[in-house]
Amino acid sequence: EVQLVESWGGLVQAGGSLRLSCATSGFTFDNYAITWFRQASGKEREGISCITVSDGSTYYIDSVKGRFTISSDNAKNTVYLQMNSMQPEDTAVYYCSAVDWLNTYWGQGTQVTVSS
């Protein structure tokens, strides 16, 4: 059974940090790209950062570049999103997704709230 489980969301003050984790199982981790998405209330889901597990290449959208860092622990089949200098506009439900050329899998999401 494929599982992606996001953890360590929560409430943080503006300027603070959180580190999300996405623990995966049930598929060949090295064959996938893992993307963090977020969806704020009333807005569309947006992809914010991606890592290609096989070579570690990463991508960020402009609004998080320099503040967020994506990484993977291939021994644990887990991807992390370190979020620093957080702002109220980062408030959203954060999801991780695993994609290869054939399959797309989603986690259940974790709420992140940044207070001003």
C-alpha angles and dihedrals in degrees: 000000000000115000134177114181121187118204144176101044116143147122121318135167121246110279092028132115140238132181116212123198130203111199113195137192140162099053139064100276096197092059095060143077113224119210131190114217130182134198122197120201110283094006136100122263111263131195110234107173139007137190128195102218097205096060104012095239113158140200133194135185115240096253093063101031111122092016104059127052125194120203140162136219102206093188089060097035087233134133124203134202114202108199119194133174089023121195134199089256088065089069108120145106107280121214133184122213132191118211135180129162092282110024140049122193129185137200124222096253136241127235119241118188123184116195122207 
